[in-house]
């Protein structure tokens, strides 16, 4: 909200404002007590935007599976839950966009195509759509919960393949925040595959890195 990406008007950002907001940021400040959600600070708000579309895709997939439908591809806002084969009897194929700055969402130039077999979820997070420019500086919608400022890592976009779409959605956002150096260890621990599109540091070009499992799925 403070940075202008929520449901309130953008505020004038100062170090003092960020420090005051950070005082009630963090998952450790909220807990379950039976069926009740308890907040340590009444100003704390829960925002599920990093998992909502992925979770919704999983719910639709579960509804299909409950009706004995085994071949499906559910996509909500770019987050995909999949199972089985496409109508041509082949694995589902999903394109991953190039990280082209475009707040309109019109540009859909593909970086590569990945083939999805079995059952699982795929999600992509990036800062090249939801952002604004002010005084020559780009402010993106992914906010680092530790610093309180928009993330300034080398990750332009992160795509994750996991056992379900909610997990893929959450981790794609996480990988945007933590930076490329920490991704491999997290992915290995959680048994997920990933694709990272990384900035060269100057904004003039980018490079692509991926897990071995993701690389085996690339068809183009």
C-alpha positions in Angstrom: 0.0 0.0 0.0 2.7 2.5 1.0 4.6 1.9 -2.3 1.4 2.3 -4.4 0.8 -1.3 -5.4 -2.1 -2.0 -3.0 -5.6 -0.6 -2.4 -4.6 2.7 -0.8 -3.0 5.8 -2.3 0.8 5.8 -2.5 2.4 7.4 0.5 5.5 9.7 0.6 8.3 7.2 1.4 10.7 8.1 4.1 13.1 5.9 6.1 11.0 6.6 9.2 7.8 5.4 7.5 9.5 2.2 6.3 10.8 1.5 9.8 7.4 2.1 11.3 5.8 -0.4 8.8 8.5 -3.0 9.4 7.5 -3.1 13.0 4.4 -5.2 12.1 5.6 -7.2 9.1 6.4 -10.9 9.4 4.7 -14.2 9.6 5.9 -14.8 13.1 3.5 -12.0 14.2 0.4 -14.0 13.4 -0.6 -17.5 14.6 -3.4 -20.0 14.7 -5.2 -20.5 18.0 -7.6 -23.4 17.3 -9.7 -22.1 14.4 -8.9 -18.5 15.1 -6.2 -16.3 13.5 -4.5 -14.2 16.1 -2.5 -11.1 15.2 0.1 -9.8 17.6 -0.4 -6.3 16.2 -3.9 -5.1 15.1 -2.3 -3.2 12.2 -1.1 -6.4 10.6 -2.9 -7.4 7.4 -2.6 -10.8 5.7 -1.9 -10.6 1.9 -2.1 -13.9 0.0 -1.2 -12.5 -3.5 1.9 -14.6 -3.8 -0.1 -17.8 -3.6 -3.7 -16.9 -4.5 -3.7 -17.6 -8.2 -1.7 -20.8 -7.7 -4.0 -22.0 -5.0 -7.0 -21.2 -7.1 -5.6 -23.2 -10.0 -5.1 -26.2 -7.6 -8.7 -26.0 -6.4 -10.0 -26.1 -10.0 -7.6 -29.0 -10.7 -9.0 -30.8 -7.6 -12.5 -30.2 -8.8 -11.7 -31.8 -12.2 -9.9 -34.7 -10.6 -12.9 -35.4 -8.3 -14.9 -35.9 -11.5 -12.4 -38.5 -12.7 -10.8 -36.1 -15.2 -7.1 -36.9 -15.4 -6.1 -34.8 -18.4 -6.3 -31.0 -17.8 -4.3 -27.8 -17.8 -5.7 -25.0 -15.5 -4.3 -21.5 -15.9 -5.2 -18.5 -13.7 -3.2 -15.3 -14.3 -0.2 -17.3 -15.6 -0.1 -19.9 -12.9 -0.7 -23.4 -14.1 -1.9 -26.7 -12.6 -1.6 -29.6 -15.0 -2.1 -33.3 -15.3 -1.9 -35.9 -18.0 -1.9 -35.1 -21.7 -3.2 -32.4 -24.0 -6.0 -33.1 -26.6 -3.3 -34.3 -29.1 -2.2 -37.0 -26.6 1.1 -35.2 -25.9 2.5 -33.5 -22.8 1.3 -30.0 -22.1 3.5 -27.2 -23.4 3.8 -23.8 -21.7 5.7 -20.8 -22.9 7.8 -18.6 -20.5 7.9 -15.0 -21.5 11.0 -12.9 -22.1 11.4 -10.3 -19.3 10.4 -7.4 -21.4 9.2 -4.3 -19.5 5.6 -3.9 -20.4 3.0 -2.7 -17.9 0.2 -3.3 -20.4 0.8 -7.1 -20.6 0.5 -6.9 -24.4 4.0 -8.1 -25.2 4.1 -11.9 -25.1 7.5 -12.8 -26.7 8.6 -16.2 -25.5 12.0 -17.0 -24.1 11.4 -20.8 -24.3 8.8 -23.5 -24.1 8.7 -26.2 -21.4 7.0 -29.6 -21.6 5.1 -30.7 -18.6 4.6 -34.4 -17.9 2.7 -36.1 -15.1 1.0 -33.9 -12.5 2.1 -30.7 -10.9 2.2 -26.9 -11.0 4.2 -24.2 -12.8 4.3 -20.5 -11.8 6.3 -17.5 -12.9 7.0 -14.3 -11.0 8.6 -11.2 -12.4 9.0 -7.5 -12.0 8.6 -6.5 -15.7 4.8 -6.0 -15.7 3.7 -4.5 -12.4 6.0 -1.5 -11.8 6.2 2.3 -12.2 8.9 4.8 -13.1 9.7 7.9 -11.0 12.6 10.3 -11.4 14.2 7.8 -13.7 14.1 4.9 -11.3 12.0 1.8 -11.6 9.9 0.6 -8.6 8.6 -2.9 -8.8 5.8 -4.6 -6.9 7.8 -7.3 -5.2 8.7 -5.8 -1.7 11.6 -7.3 0.4 10.0 -8.0 3.8 13.3 -7.5 5.6 14.2 -4.1 4.1 10.7 -2.8 3.3 11.9 -1.6 -0.1 11.2 -3.0 -3.6 13.6 -5.8 -4.3 16.9 -5.0 -6.1 18.2 -8.5 -6.9 19.6 -9.9 -10.1 16.5 -11.9 -10.8 14.2 -10.5 -13.5 11.9 -13.5 -13.5 11.6 -16.8 -11.8 9.7 -19.9 -13.0 9.2 -22.8 -10.7 7.8 -26.3 -11.3 6.6 -28.1 -8.2 4.2 -30.8 -7.1 1.4 -28.3 -6.9 0.8 -24.8 -8.2 0.5 -23.0 -4.9 4.0 -24.2 -3.9 5.3 -23.1 -7.3 3.6 -19.7 -7.0 5.0 -19.1 -3.5 8.6 -20.2 -4.4 8.6 -18.1 -7.6 7.9 -15.0 -5.5 10.5 -16.1 -2.9 13.2 -16.6 -5.6 12.6 -13.0 -6.8 13.3 -11.7 -3.3 16.3 -13.8 -2.2 18.4 -13.4 -5.3 20.0 -16.0 -7.6 22.8 -17.2 -5.2 20.4 -18.7 -2.7 17.9 -20.3 -5.2 19.7 -23.6 -5.9 20.0 -24.6 -2.3 16.3 -23.8 -1.6 15.2 -25.6 -4.7 17.2 -28.7 -3.9 15.9 -28.8 -0.3 12.3 -28.6 -1.5 12.7 -30.8 -4.6 11.5 -28.3 -7.2 12.9 -27.3 -10.6 13.5 -23.7 -11.6 14.3 -21.3 -14.4 15.9 -17.9 -13.6 16.3 -15.0 -16.0 19.0 -12.8 -14.6 20.0 -9.2 -15.2 23.6 -8.5 -16.3 23.6 -5.7 -13.8 23.5 -2.9 -16.3 20.0 -3.6 -17.8 21.3 -4.0 -21.3 21.0 -7.8 -21.5 20.2 -10.9 -19.5 21.2 -14.5 -19.1 19.2 -17.7 -18.3 20.1 -20.3 -15.7 18.0 -23.4 -14.8 18.1 -26.6 -12.8 19.0 -29.8 -14.6 15.4 -31.0 -14.2 14.0 -27.9 -15.8 16.5 -28.1 -18.7 15.3 -31.6 -19.5 11.8 -30.3 -20.0 12.8 -27.5 -22.4 11.6 -28.2 -26.0 12.4 -24.8 -27.6 
